[in-house]
Amino acid sequence: MKRLAIFAGYDKDNIIDDYVVYYIKELKKVADIVYVCNCNMLESELDKISNYCIHIINGEHGEFDFGSYKRGFIYVRNNKIIFDYDYLMLINDSVFGPFFDLKTIVENMEKKDLDAWAMFHCLFDHINIEHLQSYFISIKKKIFITQNFVYFMQSITKLDSKYDMIIHHEFGLTKFFLDNNYKIGGYFDSSNIKTENDNNLPFHKSEELIRNGFPFFKRSILEPSLRLQTYNFTVDNWNNILNTIENNYDINLIKNNIERVLNIDSNTLLPKIEQTTEDNISKKDKCFKLFGLESNDKYQTLYIFGIKITIKR
């Protein structure tokens, strides 16, 4: 089988991170790759992946990952490249991995009676409608050569927020498959489970999922504003995942990225505290000005003029 992957990339610092380079190297073992980014990468960054890609499209467009999918698809269709392939894969860099052999997963999924499949198939939010998560979707030729699919890809436009993108484009793609009676599924599938937390396992049960062979970890889980409040993801979960994957995957690829992008400590998952100096202390500050606050499941840590005070919660 011949596969063509459109890989959507983004980085706030216009960097192709080492975890992305690794992912693209692994993906190259199963597919030809068109890389499309939603930022302005330096040529020196693009050089990191140029040997693994048949084409690169560089430049900020503001349409999130689906805008990159659209631009890649239009390029390969206008240049009649797409017609030489059996599968079109839509893939992005919002996950770390793969932690397990991608070739084996892809070949096994292609043996199933499916027209389109994703790494994860679930129900959408609270409304119990099927959803193929869009960081890894594979689509058969019988779909992507149709004019209806072309219309869908061309209809992708700039939206106000990432959530709007998920509603209109990500969920919309799954709806397109279902409305046209295509058979869909997932490498991991929870679409028969009716509760949100048990259903969206890559976010709410990531440790359990990876322990059972799921090859990716969603990067957004580690965002400080979401980790505990939304996903109840603890440092123990984090350490267990690292222990599970470290024999197959260089965990420094993850640690280096989250320290740069999220500015968190890769061991504690807590925000890094900026060092306080005499230069950034105002003369008007009162004697007991608070300069830092950390918290986890058991403790809160205050930093007052560089003095660390730990309080059991």
C-alpha positions as CSV (number, residue, x, y, z in Angstrom):
1,M,0.0,0.0,0.0
2,K,1.2,3.5,-0.8
3,R,0.4,6.2,1.7
4,L,0.7,10.0,1.6
5,A,0.8,11.9,4.9
6,I,0.0,15.6,5.3
7,F,1.8,16.6,8.5
8,A,0.6,19.8,10.1
9,G,3.2,21.6,12.3
10,Y,3.2,24.6,14.6
11,D,5.7,26.0,17.1
12,K,5.4,29.3,19.1
13,D,9.2,29.8,18.6
14,N,9.2,28.8,14.9
15,I,11.3,25.7,15.8
16,I,11.0,22.1,14.5
17,D,11.5,20.4,17.8
18,D,13.4,17.2,18.2
19,Y,10.3,15.3,19.1
20,V,8.8,16.3,15.8
21,V,11.9,15.3,13.9
22,Y,11.7,11.8,15.5
23,Y,8.0,11.5,14.7
24,I,8.6,12.4,11.1
25,K,11.5,9.9,10.8
26,E,9.2,7.2,12.1
27,L,6.3,8.3,9.9
28,K,8.6,8.1,6.9
29,K,8.8,4.3,7.4
30,V,5.1,4.0,6.4
31,A,4.3,7.1,4.2
32,D,5.6,9.8,2.0
33,I,5.2,13.2,3.8
34,V,4.1,16.7,2.8
35,Y,5.0,19.0,5.8
36,V,2.8,22.1,6.2
37,C,3.4,24.6,9.1
38,N,1.3,27.4,10.5
39,C,4.2,29.6,11.4
40,N,7.3,31.0,9.7
41,M,10.0,28.5,10.1
42,L,13.7,29.4,9.3
43,E,15.3,27.4,6.5
44,S,17.7,26.0,9.1
45,E,14.8,24.5,10.9
46,L,13.2,23.0,7.7
47,D,16.6,21.5,6.9
48,K,16.0,19.1,9.9
49,I,13.2,17.3,8.0
50,S,13.8,18.1,4.4
51,N,15.3,14.6,3.7
52,Y,12.1,13.0,5.0
53,C,9.6,15.0,3.1
54,I,8.6,15.2,-0.6
55,H,7.4,18.8,-0.2
56,I,7.3,21.5,2.5
57,I,4.9,24.4,2.7
58,N,6.1,27.1,5.1
59,G,4.2,30.2,6.4
60,E,1.7,31.3,9.0
61,H,-2.0,31.1,7.8
62,G,-4.0,31.2,11.1
63,E,-6.3,28.3,10.2
64,F,-5.0,25.8,12.8
65,D,-4.1,22.3,11.8
66,F,-7.0,21.9,9.4
67,G,-5.8,24.9,7.5
68,S,-2.5,23.0,7.0
69,Y,-4.3,19.9,6.0
70,K,-6.2,21.9,3.4
71,R,-3.1,23.5,1.9
72,G,-1.3,20.2,1.7
73,F,-4.3,18.5,0.1
74,I,-4.7,21.3,-2.5
75,Y,-1.0,21.0,-3.4
76,V,-1.0,17.3,-3.9
77,R,-4.3,17.3,-5.8
78,N,-3.4,20.2,-8.1
79,N,-0.1,18.6,-8.9
80,K,-1.8,15.2,-9.4
81,I,0.4,13.6,-6.7
82,I,-2.5,12.3,-4.6
83,F,-3.8,9.9,-7.3
84,D,-0.7,7.6,-7.0
85,Y,-1.6,6.7,-3.4
86,D,-4.0,4.3,-1.7
87,Y,-4.3,6.2,1.6
88,L,-4.2,9.9,2.6
89,M,-3.1,10.4,6.2
90,L,-3.8,13.6,8.1
91,I,-1.4,14.0,11.0
92,N,-0.2,16.7,13.3
93,D,2.4,17.4,16.0
94,S,0.0,17.9,19.0
95,V,1.1,14.5,20.4
96,F,4.4,13.0,21.6
97,G,5.3,9.7,20.1
98,P,5.1,7.2,18.6
99,F,6.1,5.0,21.5
100,F,5.4,1.8,19.7
101,D,5.9,0.5,16.2
102,L,3.9,2.6,13.8
103,K,4.2,0.3,10.8
104,T,2.7,-2.6,12.6
105,I,-0.3,-0.5,13.8
106,V,-1.0,0.9,10.3
107,E,-0.7,-2.4,8.5
108,N,-3.0,-4.1,11.0
109,M,-5.6,-1.3,10.8
110,E,-5.6,-1.5,7.0
111,K,-6.6,-5.2,7.2
112,K,-9.9,-4.1,8.7
113,D,-13.1,-3.3,6.7
114,L,-12.8,0.5,7.3
115,D,-12.9,3.4,4.8
116,A,-11.3,5.8,7.3
117,W,-9.7,5.3,10.7
118,A,-8.1,7.2,13.5
119,M,-5.8,6.3,16.3
120,F,-8.7,7.1,18.6
121,H,-12.4,6.9,17.9
122,C,-14.8,8.1,20.6
123,L,-18.0,10.0,21.2
124,F,-18.0,13.8,20.8
125,D,-18.2,15.6,24.2
126,H,-21.6,15.5,25.8
127,I,-23.7,14.9,22.6
128,N,-22.8,11.3,22.0
129,I,-21.9,11.7,18.3
130,E,-19.0,9.7,16.8
131,H,-15.6,11.5,16.6
132,L,-12.3,10.5,14.9
133,Q,-9.6,12.5,16.7
134,S,-7.8,14.4,14.1
135,Y,-4.1,14.1,15.1
136,F,-3.9,10.9,13.2
137,I,-6.5,9.9,10.6
138,S,-6.1,7.6,7.6
139,I,-8.5,7.8,4.6
140,K,-8.9,5.4,1.7
141,K,-8.6,6.5,-1.9
142,K,-12.3,5.8,-2.5
143,I,-13.0,8.8,-0.3
144,F,-10.3,11.3,-1.1
145,I,-10.7,11.2,-4.9
146,T,-14.4,12.2,-4.6
147,Q,-15.5,15.7,-5.4
148,N,-17.5,15.8,-2.1
149,F,-14.2,15.3,-0.2
150,V,-12.6,18.0,-2.3
151,Y,-15.5,20.4,-1.4
152,F,-15.1,19.6,2.3
153,M,-11.3,20.4,2.3
154,Q,-11.8,23.6,0.3
155,S,-14.5,24.7,2.7
156,I,-12.0,24.9,5.6
157,T,-11.7,28.6,6.6
158,K,-10.2,30.7,9.4
159,L,-12.2,30.5,12.6
160,D,-12.0,32.5,15.8
161,S,-10.8,29.7,18.2
162,K,-9.4,26.2,18.3
163,Y,-12.6,25.1,19.8
164,D,-14.5,26.4,16.8
165,M,-12.1,24.5,14.6
166,I,-12.8,21.3,16.5
167,I,-16.6,21.8,16.2
168,H,-16.7,22.8,12.5
169,H,-13.7,21.0,10.9
170,E,-12.6,18.1,13.1
171,F,-16.1,17.0,14.1
172,G,-17.2,18.0,10.7
173,L,-14.8,15.6,9.0
174,T,-16.2,12.6,11.0
175,K,-19.8,13.8,10.1
176,F,-18.8,13.9,6.5
177,F,-17.7,10.3,6.6
178,L,-20.9,9.2,8.4
179,D,-23.2,11.2,6.1
180,N,-21.7,9.5,3.1
181,N,-22.0,6.0,4.7
182,Y,-18.3,5.4,5.0
183,K,-17.2,2.8,7.6
184,I,-15.0,4.4,10.3
185,G,-13.2,3.1,13.3
186,G,-10.2,3.5,15.5
187,Y,-7.0,1.7,16.6
188,F,-8.4,2.3,20.1
189,D,-12.2,2.8,20.3
190,S,-14.4,3.9,23.1
191,S,-17.3,5.0,21.0
192,N,-19.6,2.6,22.8
193,I,-19.0,4.2,26.2
194,K,-21.6,6.8,27.2
195,T,-19.7,8.9,29.8
196,E,-17.3,11.6,28.7
197,N,-14.5,10.9,31.1
198,D,-14.4,7.2,30.3
199,N,-14.9,8.0,26.6
200,N,-12.1,10.5,25.8
201,L,-9.4,8.2,27.1
202,P,-6.3,9.9,25.5
203,F,-7.0,12.9,27.8
204,H,-8.7,11.4,30.9
205,K,-7.0,7.9,31.1
206,S,-3.7,8.5,29.2
207,E,-1.6,6.4,31.5
208,E,-3.9,3.4,31.2
209,L,-4.2,3.8,27.5
210,I,-0.4,4.0,26.9
211,R,0.2,1.0,29.2
212,N,-2.1,-0.9,26.9
213,G,-0.2,0.0,23.7
214,F,-1.6,3.4,22.6
215,P,1.4,5.1,20.8
216,F,0.8,8.8,21.6
217,F,0.4,11.3,24.5
218,K,-1.5,14.5,24.0
219,R,0.8,17.5,24.7
220,S,-2.0,19.7,26.0
221,I,-2.6,17.5,29.0
222,L,0.5,19.0,30.6
223,E,-0.6,22.6,30.3
224,P,-0.7,24.0,33.9
225,S,-4.2,25.4,33.5
226,L,-5.6,22.0,32.4
227,R,-3.5,19.3,34.0
228,L,-5.1,18.9,37.4
229,Q,-8.4,20.8,37.1
230,T,-9.5,19.4,33.8
231,Y,-7.7,16.1,33.3
232,N,-6.8,15.1,36.9
233,F,-3.3,14.2,35.7
234,T,-0.9,13.8,38.5
235,V,2.9,13.6,38.8
236,D,2.4,9.9,39.6
237,N,0.6,9.4,36.3
238,W,3.4,11.3,34.6
239,N,6.2,9.1,36.1
240,N,4.3,5.9,35.3
241,I,4.0,6.9,31.7
242,L,7.7,7.7,31.5
243,N,8.6,4.4,33.0
244,T,6.3,2.6,30.5
245,I,7.8,4.2,27.4
246,E,11.5,4.9,28.3
247,N,12.7,1.6,26.8
248,N,11.2,2.5,23.4
249,Y,11.3,6.3,23.3
250,D,13.8,9.0,24.4
251,I,11.9,10.7,27.1
252,N,14.2,13.7,26.9
253,L,12.4,14.6,23.7
254,I,9.3,15.3,25.8
255,K,11.1,16.8,28.8
256,N,13.0,19.3,26.6
257,N,9.9,20.4,24.8
258,I,7.7,21.0,27.8
259,E,10.4,22.9,29.6
260,R,10.8,25.3,26.6
261,V,7.2,25.6,25.5
262,L,5.3,25.4,28.8
263,N,8.0,26.7,31.1
264,I,7.4,23.9,33.6
265,D,9.8,21.6,35.5
266,S,9.8,18.3,33.6
267,N,10.0,16.3,36.8
268,T,7.5,18.0,39.1
269,L,5.3,19.5,36.3
270,L,5.1,22.7,38.3
271,P,5.7,26.2,36.8
272,K,9.3,27.4,37.0
273,I,9.7,30.3,39.4
274,E,11.5,33.4,38.1
275,Q,14.4,34.3,40.2
276,T,13.9,37.5,42.2
277,T,16.6,40.1,42.3
278,E,17.0,43.6,43.8
279,D,16.5,45.0,40.3
280,N,12.9,43.8,40.0
281,I,11.8,44.6,43.5
282,S,10.0,48.0,43.6
283,K,10.9,50.3,46.5
284,K,7.1,50.6,47.0
285,D,6.7,46.9,47.7
286,K,5.6,46.0,51.1
287,C,7.7,43.9,53.4
288,F,6.0,40.6,52.7
289,K,5.5,40.7,49.0
290,L,4.7,37.2,47.5
291,F,7.0,36.3,44.6
292,G,6.0,32.7,43.8
293,L,3.4,30.0,44.3
294,E,3.5,26.4,43.4
295,S,1.0,23.7,44.1
296,N,0.4,20.0,43.6
297,D,-1.9,17.3,45.0
298,K,-0.5,17.4,48.5
299,Y,1.4,20.7,49.1
300,Q,1.4,24.4,48.3
301,T,4.8,26.1,48.2
302,L,5.2,29.8,48.7
303,Y,8.3,31.8,47.8
304,I,8.6,35.0,49.8
305,F,11.9,36.9,49.1
306,G,13.5,33.7,48.1
307,I,12.4,31.8,51.3
308,K,10.6,28.6,50.5
309,I,7.6,27.8,52.7
310,T,5.8,24.4,52.1
311,I,2.3,24.0,53.4
312,K,0.5,20.6,53.6
313,R,-2.9,20.9,51.9
